[in-house]
Amino acid sequence: MLLLFKSSLMMRSLAVTIFIFLIPVCNIFGQAKEDAGTQAGDVSLRIKSIAFIRDTEYSSPVIEGYTLPGFFFHPELVYAPSSKFNISAGVHLLKYAGKEKFSQIKPVLSASLKVSEKSTLTIGTLNGSDRHRMFDPHFDSERLYTAYSEDGFQITSVNDHFFNDTWLSWENFIVKGDSTREIFTFGESFKYTSSPIADFIRVEVPLQIQFKHFGGQISNYPEQVETFFNMASGLRINFDLAQKRYGETGIEYLQFINNQLNGVSASGISHGYGSWVRFHYKYKALYLGAAYWKAHNFFAPNGNNIYGSVSDYQTNVVIPERKIISNFVYLTLLPESYVELFFGLDTYYDVRDKRLDYALTLHLNFDKLIRLATVKQ
């Protein structure tokens, strides 16, 4: 009964949170302006595709090394009855090199409504995991390749100073009598960016919240109900170098907390925390970063396991204290507006084990909307 009560309380908390973020959207509903780039009656084909290879040379007790070579192909037919509304249908195909069959063949269907000039509501298939702009420790950037397609609902708002993404991704649906748990993620990603201060300083304030729930009252599963809570916030200061003639640099401090809302989890961890100090430098296509991660009993079910305390491949292995010095080198080339060539090198030095792990990433990202016809209204 206590678990059911806590699960019910969590659901009510989610409902209140969603309602809070819906209030400003509802207040501006009906004020949307026509988007000059979208015409009523357009029928288009959107093709999203990423060919990737990611090699992780890890020898950590919390995560093993592996290689991900493959691609996904995500074509959609898009119809826009008006400039404020469109519906799309297609398929998401994920295949790893060396496998004869596709690892994922998934139909996709979504409807999007512009509720204001800067805000959009989407129900059905969402706009890709990378669009949430979440931090790697509690939302693994590798999900761009392995879990790109999400299903649920999403409200996004973007302008010169604010980015906001509120979403619910339903990952496993159950019916009465099933032997598996329902699984869903509720997330909130918010960032405020200030106007330039003294013409060369900008301040960013992020806030990210995530609930991951494993449960379901109508199924028969042997595991306990588990609801994980993760939150991150902090401050970033960016400096333009000679009006960005020599690039942009910045420093950032982020604090992470995690909590298991149903008591102690199977790993024995009920709550933990982490802190991340990062330095950034960006010049044209080049990004350089350095960071120091310090954490105690940190766990995020959707996060990059290399930052966590719980082993994802060894039973009952928990490393409570983590200290990692990391460096990042990214090169992003945009030969066309719809094509991105990306190369990345991530290094992780484990202070406790005196061990260096690293990951190499190469991908070619294609995303283009092709207008096929216009249906007369």
N, C-alpha and C positions, 0 to 999 in steps of 0.2 A: 504493500500500500504506500509505503514511504517513497519508493521509486516512481510509482505512478503519480504521486502528488508532485514530486520534483519535476517529472517530465511535463505534467500539466502546467506547473508554474513557469517552466521554461517557455512553453508554447505561448502562454499569455504574455510573457516578456517580449517575445518575438513580435507578437501582434501589436503591442504598444509601440515598439521601435519602428515597425513598418508604418504605423499610423502617423507617428511623428514626422517621418520623412516624406509622407504623402501630403501633409498639410500645405507646405509651400507650393507643391506641384498643383494641388487642387485650387489654390488661390489664384494661379495664373492660367488655369485652363480656359480656353476660349480666346486667349490673347495672341495665339500663334500667327505669325506672318507667313506669307507664301514664300517658299524656298525657290529662288530663281533657278537653281540647278535641278529641280525635280518638276516634271510636268505631269499633270493628271492624264491618266490613260496609258502611260508608258509600260511596255512589256520588255523586260531586260533579262539577260543572262549574267549572273555573277559567278565568277570562277575564283575560288580560293584554293591555293595549293602550296604546301611546303615540302620540299625535299630536304632531308636532314641527315646528318651523321653526328652523333654525340658519343664521345669516348671518355668514360670516367675511370681514371686510374686511382681507385680508392683501395686502401688496405686498413680501413678503420674498423674498430669493433662494433660500430653502430650502423655501418653501411658498407656493402661490398661493391667493388668495381664492376662495371658492365659496359656494353656498347649498344647504342641504339642507332642502327642504320635503317632508313626507310623513307616513307613519304605519306602524306595524306592528300586526298583529292576531294574537294567540297564544292560541287556545282549546285547552283540554285536558280530556279526560274522565279523572277520577281515581277509582280504586277502592282502598280500604283493607281488605285481608283481616284486618288487625289494627292495633292502635294503633302498632305498631313498623314496619310495612311498608306501602308503597303503590306502585302502578304507575299511570303516566299515559301517555296517547297523545293526539296532536293534530296541529296544523299551525302553522307560523310563516309569516306572509305579510308581506312588506315591499314597500311601494309608495311611489314618489316622485311628487309632484304634477307633472303635465305629461307623465308617461309613461302610455301606454295599458295596458301590461302590468306585472305585478308583477315587481320586481327579484329577489325571492326567494320561492319556494314550496317549503317544506321540511317534510317530515314530522318530528315529534318524538315520542320515546318514551323514558321513563326509569323506573327503579326506585329507590326510596329506602328505606334501612333505618336505623332509629334504633339505633345500637350502644351508646348510653348516653343518659342524660337530656339531655345537652347536645351530643352528637355524632351526626352523620348521614353515612352513606355513600350517594352517588348515582352510578349508572352509567347512561350514555345521555346524554340531553339535560340540560345543567346549568342552574343557576338564574340565568342572566343575568350578563353581563360586569360589571355594576356591583357585584354582590355580593362581588367579590374585594377591594374597597376599596383598589385599587392607586393609586399616585401617577401623576399625569398625564404627567410626562416619559417614563416607560417603559411606561405603559398608558393610552392615550388615552381620556379620559372620553367622547368622542364615540362610542365603540364601543357605548354604551348604545343608540344608534339604528341604527348600521350593522352591528354584529356582536353583537347581543344573544344570539342562540342559539348555544350551543357544545355540542360533543359529546365525550364522553370519560368520565372519572370524577372524583369530587370527594369530599373528606372535610372536613367543616366541624365546628368545635367552638367554642362560644360560652358564656361565663359572665360573671360580674361583672368579672373581671379579665383574661381572656384571650379573644382572637379568633384563630382559626387556620383558614386555608383552603388546602388542598393540592389541586391539580387538574392534570389533563392534558387539554388540548383538542386533538383530532385534526382538522386543518383541510383536509388533502388526502390521501386514501388512494390508493395506487397498486397495480397488479398488474404482473406480469412483462411487460416490453416496453413499458410506458407511456413517453411522451416528456416527462412532467412529474415534478417532484420531490415526494416526500412532504413534508408540512409539519405540524408540531405544535408546541404550546407547553406547557411544563411550568412551573407557577408555585407559589410559596409566599408567602402573605401572613399575617404574624403581628403581633400587637400586644398588649403588656402595658399595662394601666392600673392604677395604684396606688390604694390606698385614700386618702381625703382626708387631707392633711397639714395640721395646724393648722386643720382644718375648712374650708379654702377653696382649697387647692392640690392639684392632681393631676398626676402625672407619667405620660407615655405613652412607651413604647419600641417603635418599629416595626422590623420586619425583613422585607424583601421580596426575593424571588429569582425570576428568570425565565430560562428557556432557550427559545430559538426555533431550531428545527432545520429546515433545508432539505436534503433528501438522498434516500436510498433506494438500496439496492444492486441492486434487481431491475429498475429502470427505466433507460431510455436517454435521458438528458437532457444538453444541452450545457454547462450551468452546473456550477461546482464545488460540492462539498459545503460548506455554511455552517452553523455553529452559533454563535449569538450568546448571550452571557451578560450579564445585567443584575442588579445588586444595589443596594439602597438601605437605609439605616438611619440612625438619628439619635435625637433626643430632643425631646419636646414638653412644655412646662409650661403648664398651664391654671390660671387664677385665677377663682374665683367672685366676682362683685361683689355684696356684700351678700346672700349666699346666693342668688345668681342673680336677685335682684330687679331688678338693672340689667344682667343678662346675664352673659356669660362671655367672658373674653379669654385670649389665650395667645400664646406665642412658640415657634417650632420651628426646629431646624437639622437638615437632612438631607444626607447625602453619597451620591452615586451613582457607581457604576463600571460600565464596559462593556468587554467583551472579545470578540474574534472567536477562537474556539477552534481554528479550522482555518488560522490564519495571517492574512495580510492579505486583507481583503474586496475586492470589486470597486471600492469607493469609495477604497481606499488606506488606510483606517483599521483598525488592529488592536486598539487599546485607547484608552480615554479616561475622563474623569471629569467630574463636575459637583457643584456645591453649591447648596443652596436654603435661604435664610433666609426664613421666613414669619411674618407677624403675623396673628392671628385675632381677630375680635370677633363674637359671636353674641348677638342679643337677639330672643327669640320667633321670628318668621318671617324675620328679617333676618340675613344673614351678610355681613360686610365683611372683606376680606383684602388684604394687601399683601405682595409678595415680591421678593426679589432673586435672580436666577439667574446663575451664572457657571460656564462649562463649557469644556472643551478636548477637541476631537475626540469629542464625545458622540454616540452613535447607539443608538437602541432601536427595533427593527423594529416593535414594537407601540405605540410611544409617540406622543405629540403632536409632530409634526414641527417645530413652531415653536420647540421647545427644542433641536433637534438641529443638528449640523454638516453633515449631508449633504442636499443638495437632493433633493426627491422628484419634481421635474419637469424639472430641467436635468441633462444628462449631464456627469459629471466636475466638478461644482461642489461644493466643500467649503469651508465657512467654519470654520476650526479653532477660533477663539476666539469665544465667545458671551457677551454680557452683556445681561440683560433685566431691566427693572423692570416688574413687573406688578401690577395691581390687580383685585379681584374684588368684585362686588356681586351677591348672590343673594337672591331673595325666594321662599320656599317656603310656599305656602298649602295647608292640609289641610281643605277644607270637609267631607269625610267621611273615615272611616278608610281607605277604599279608593280615594280620589281625591287626586291631588297636582297642583297647579298651580304651575309653576316658571318664574321669569324670571331670566335671568342676563346680566350684562355682564362680559366679560373684556377688559382692555386690556394691551397688551404694548409697552413702549418699548424699542427696540433702541438700546443706548448707542453701539455702533460706527457704525451707519448713521444715527443720530439720526432714527429713524422710529417713528411710532406706528401699531400695528395693533390691531384690536379684533374681538371676536366677540359677537354677540347670540344668545341662546337663549330659546325659549319652548316649553314642552311641557305637555301634559295627560296624566297617567299614571293609568291605571285598572287595578286588580289586585284581584279579588274571587273568593272561593271560595263557590260556591252549592251547598248540599246538595240533591241530587235525590231520593235514596231510601236506604233501609237494607236490605241483603240479609241475611236471617236466616242465621246460621251453623249 
